[in-house]
Amino acid sequence: MAMLGTLSISLLSITGAAHKRGQQDVTCVTTFAVAEGGLNEAFATYEQLGRDAFIAIQYPRDFGGIEYSVTATYGDLNGGMDDDLVRLVATCSDAGAETSLELYVREGGAAPETFPWGVFGKNKIEIKSNSYIDSYDSSAGSYSSQATNSQGSVDYANGDGSVGSNKGIVLDSNALITGDAAPGPSSSVSIQGNSHVYGSTTPLASAEALPAVVVPSVASTGSISMSSGSKTVGPGDYKYSKIEMDSNGTLTIVGPATVVVGDFYLDSNSRIFIDTSGGDVEMYVTGSFEQKSNALMRPIDKDPGGFSLSISGSSPDVKIDSNPELIGQVYAPGRDFEIKSNAQVYGSLVANRLTLDSDAGVHIDEALSSGGGGSGGGDLEVVSWRVLARANR
């Protein structure tokens, strides 16, 4: 809750003119600044770390001998509000002056965290022989501990993840979807020899709109090229023209962090670990993306909820080679995405065209759609802000 800087900046805005209006006016301006800083702190905590982290803040809090509090009303717990609305009210009182500020925010601005489909292929999904899409719950333990079911040669976990497309979904022989598979409004699911869909195959009523990836503006910080050894970056904001990891190199990204990358290349047996213990990590790739055989890219705790990977543009294709592991929320609505044999992706995945080669697996994390998983709360959209009360008493 690093709000000291926020509050200090707000307090520095108290001008000499305010002092001349009398001590009561100064106190009123001070309570406004402290309440505003408290509201900013609450907003940042909720957005970056989620509802549970906000609830854990012990109010009232003290800043320089002045107390402030922030209360919240949640739409999903209050019948008088939309389910995705949250009302935050910050109040500060000091020496007879009181300020109350109100902020309404809407939860769910980030497509990877709010998108209803665990796997979605805008223009097609093809699941080749012996590949499969299932689900698991990261909050209930490891995937392997839940993969206690089998279909032919495939061991799988749960069947609660949703798969969708605006076009067709094709399952080659011995392929498997353990949950629902919803094709586009005028398309169908093609189920070939000995393949299975355990859930519904009812088409979508209308096509899903996939928002384009919006890449944040971040100052350039050079590039990363590693042939071996290890390197740690973060917390903070970074923009690299490329990240190129040769075999056996290890890069650790410490959150909270925003990382914008041009070209991304992860060679065989290299590793990128995401440390979300202090906050979420968001990565944006604007150029090529290739993850070679046996390469790892995952949070240290293996929880997809704290790491999002957004890939902008429409080319080139995203390539996940044989046998790597990728854990996170992947959102690449304009890119064709090929996951080669024996590769494993955990979390969620949105692409233009999605192809799973033989024996590949995508494992949808149910905790993402239920609001669990990871430390982050996702983007918040500011709906309104106003002063409820500002007075000397």
LINVENFEN-V644636 format. One record per run of one state. SS is the DSSP state (H for helix, E for strand, L for the rest). FROM is the first residue (numbers start at 1). LEN is the number of residues. Records with the same first field share a line. If there is no record, write none. Layout:
SS: FROM-LEN  FROM-LEN
This chain:
L: 1-3  13-3  21-2  50-1  56-5  64-2  78-7  95-2  108-3  115-4  128-4  137-1  141-2  147-2  152-2  157-1  159-3  166-3  172-4  178-2  183-6  192-4  198-26  227-3  246-4  267-4  276-5  286-3  292-4  300-4  312-6  321-4  333-4  340-4  357-4  370-10  393-1
H: 4-9  16-5  23-27  51-5  75-3  111-4  138-3  143-4  304-3  366-4
E: 61-3  66-9  85-10  97-11  119-9  132-5  149-3  154-3  158-1  162-4  169-3  176-2  180-3  189-3  196-2  224-3  230-16  250-17  271-5  281-5  289-3  296-4  307-5  318-3  325-8  337-3  344-13  361-5  380-13
